[in-house]
Amino acid sequence: HAELCDRGYDEVVQAATHNAMSSPDVVQVWPEHDGTIAEQLDAGIRTLLIDTHFWTDVASPEQLTALDPAIPPALAERAVQRSNDRFGARDGVFLCHNHCVWGGRPLVDGLVDVRAFLDANPDEVVTLIVQDETPSEDTVAEFGAAGLEPFLYVHDDAAGWPTLGEMIDDGDRLVVFAENEGSPPDWYHPAFDHMADTPFGFAAPEAMSCEPNRGPPEAPLLLMNHWLSRTAPDRQAATVVNAHDAVVERARGCERERGRLPNFVAVDF
C-alpha cells in the first residue's frame, strides 16, 4: 500500500509463506501450498521462506526414512518400489524440503519467477528467507544466473533500515537472508544476526507460543512462525490458524511479549 512508503522496512508486517516452493506442481507428495511462487506473489505474499538442497540419490527405503524420520517405513518401501527418475541424483541447486525425491525444482527457476515479479511490479519490495542447505557460493551463483543482481539490497547496520519508498527509489527491492551461512557477498545477510523468531513445530493451535527461539532478543526484525507441523500438511488445520482473528490475536500477543512488531508472518496454505 502506498501509505506504507514512508515506513521503515522494520516497521511493516509482511505476509510470508513457509516452504514457499512446496506447491502441487512441484511437490506431488504432501505440498504445503495451493499456489506457485508466482501465484503467491500475485496474491500479496511479500516474503518467501525457501529451502535449498542438492538432489542426492536415494537407493533404499532405509535411506529414505533416515533422511525423513516422519515417513513411515511402509510408505518409504512403497515409494522406493515405485521410484522413478526422482530417486536418482541430479546436478545443481534445487528448491525442495527435506529431500528432493518428494518433489523439487531448480532454484534458478524459482528465482526467475521472483525477478519476473519485480520487473512487472516496480513499486514492490520482496524478501527471501533462505534455509540454505547448500554452500553460499553455489546458492549465490543461482541469483546471478536468474538476473537478480540489480535488485539486491545491502544493509548498512549504522544507517538502520530504510523506508520502503527509499528502497523502491534506489531499486534495491530484494532483501535476502540466509539461515545458516550468509555473507559473503554482502547482500546475503545472515538471517539471525538481523532477526529473531518464535518457535515452530507446533502440533496444535493452543501450543503456539511467542517465546524466544533463534536470533538475538534485541534484533530489529521478528519472524512469527505460524503453521502446524504434522506428518502430512493439513489444509483443514491451516484454515483454523490462518483465520484472520487467529493470526491477528497471536501477532498482537507476540508484539506485546517480545516488544517488537512481527515483521514476517509465515504460514502454510
N, C-alpha and C positions, 0 to 999 in steps of 0.2 A: 504494500500500500504506500502511496506517495507520502502519507503523513508520517511514515517511519524514516524518511530520508535523513532527517536531522538527528536521529538517534544513533548512538554508538552501536557497533556490532555486538558489544557485550550487554546492550540494553534492549534487545529484541528477543522474542521467542520464535524459534523455527520448528516447523513440523518436520519430523525426521522418520526415516524408515530403517528398522533393524534388519540386517541381511537383505538390503535393498535389491540385490541381484537375484534373490530367490523367488522368481516368478514362474508360472506354469510352463512358459515356453522354454525355460532354461532347466528348471528342476522338476522332473517328472514325478519324483517321489517326495511327498511332503513339502510343497512350496510354502513360503511364508507370506506371500503377497498374491494379489489377483491381477496386478498390473506390472508392466515392464518398467525399467528405469525411466524411459522416455515418458511413459504414461504417468508415472508418479510425479515427475517434474511438472508435467502439464496440469496435474491435479492440484498443485500448490505445495508439494513437498520441496523443501529447500536444503535439507541436509540428508545425505545418503550415507548410511553405515554399510561399508562393503568389506569383504574378506578376499585377500589374495592368497593363492595357493599354486604350487606346482602340481600337475596332474600325474601322479605316480601310478605304477602298476599294482593291481590287486589280483592275486592268484588263488586265494583260498578264502573260505568263509571265516576261518580263524583270523586271518589278516584283516578282514573287513570289520569284525567285531572288536578287534584290538584298536582299530582306527576310530571306531564309533561305538563305545560300550553300550549306548542306548539301544542299539539294534539287537533284537532277539536273535539267538543262534539259528532258529528255524528260518527266519526271514533272510538272514545272511546266506544260509545254504541255498535257499531258493533263488536269491538274487544272483549268486555266482553261477548256479546251474543254467540260468537264463542269460548269462552275461553276453554282451556284445562288445563292440569296439570301445565302449565307455570304460571297460575294465583294464584296458591297456594304457601304457604311459603315452603322454603327448608332450611335445615341446612347447615352451612358452609359459607365460604367466596367465592364470585363469581366475575368474570370479566364481567362487563356489564356497560352500560351507562345510567344514569338517573334512570332507573328501569329495573330489570331483566325480566319482563314479555315480553319485546321485544326480548329477547334472551340473554343468558349468558352461561358461562362455569365455572367450578370450578377454582379458582385461582391456585391451585396446578397443574392442568393440563397445564395451560399456562406456569407456571414456569418450569415444566418438559421439555417443548419444549425449553426453554432457556438453561437449563442445557444440553440437548442433543446437542444443537448447540455448546456450549462451549466445551463439551467433544470432538466433532468431529473437532473443529477448534481451536487448542491450541495457535494460534497466533492472536486471535481476542479479542477485548475489547468491551463489551456491556454495555449499560446504560439503566436503568429503571427509569422513572419519574412517580411516583405513585400518582394519585389523590385518596388519602386514605380516603374513606368514611366509613372505618371500623377501630376499635381501633388498636393501634400498636401491642398489644400482639396477637390479632387474625391474623393479616397480617403476622407478623414475624414468627409465628408458621408454616405458609404455606411454607416459604422459607426453614425452616428446613426439613419439610416433603418432599420437592422436591429435597433435597440433594444439595442445593446451597451454604451451609456454607463455603466450602473450597475455593470458588471463590470470596467471598465478600471483597471488598476494604474498608478500613477505612482511612478517610482523616485526615492528620495532618496539621492544619492551619499554624503552624510555619514553616513547611518544604515546603509548597506550593504543587502544583500539580506535580506529577512525569511524566516522559515521558511514552509514550505508551510502549516502549521497557522495561522500568523498571517494569511496571505493569505486562507485559507478563512474564518477568523473575521471578517475585515474585509469579506469579499465582493469583494475585489479579485482576481478569479480569471482574468483575461485579460491576458496580457502581450503587448504589440505592439512589434515592432521594424521599422524601415524601412531598407532597404539604401542608398537614395540620398539622400532628403531628411530625413525625420524631423521633429521638433518645430519649430514649434508644431503642435498642442497638446502639453502636457507628457507625455501618455500615449503619444505617437507617438515612441518612443525611437529615436534614430539608432543603428542596429544596431552599427556598427563603432566607436562610442565605448564600447560595453559588452561587446563580444565580439570575439574573433579567430577565424579559421577556418583550415582546411587548404586546399591546392589542390583543384581539381576538374577535370573534363575528362579523366579517365584512360581510356585505351583498353583497358587490360588490368589484371588484379588486381595483377600484380607491379609495375606503375607507381605504385601508390598510395603517397603519402608523407604525412608529418605536418609538412612544412616550413611555416614561417610564410607566410601569404598576406595576407589583408586584416585590418585592425584592429591595435591596439597590442599588442605582445607581453605587456604586463602586464595586459591586460584580464581581468576576473574570470571571463568565460564563454568556452567554446570550442565552436565548431561543427565537427564532423567530417563532411566531405562524403564520402559512402561509396557512390558509384554509378559505373557505367561509362558513358561518353559515346560513343555510336556513331551513325551516320546514323539508324538505326532503333533505338528502345529494345528491348532483348533480354531477354525473361523468363528464358531459359536461362542467360545470363550473370549475371543477377541472383541466381539460385539459388546460384551459386558464392560471390559476395562477401557475400550475405546469410546464408550458413550461420553457425550460432551460433559455432563456433570461429573462423571468419574475422573476424567482427565483434569478438569479444572480444579476440582477439590484436592486431588493429590498434588498438582503443581503448586497451588497456593500453600498447601501444607509444607511442601519441600522448601518453598521460598521462606516461610516463617522459621522452619527448623534450621535451614542451612544459611540463612541471612543473605541470600542472593537469588536472583531470578533464574529459574530453569531455562537455559538458552536453547537447549535441544530436547524435544520431547519425542522419544524414539518408540515406535510401535510396530507390531506386525499387522498385516492385513489393513 
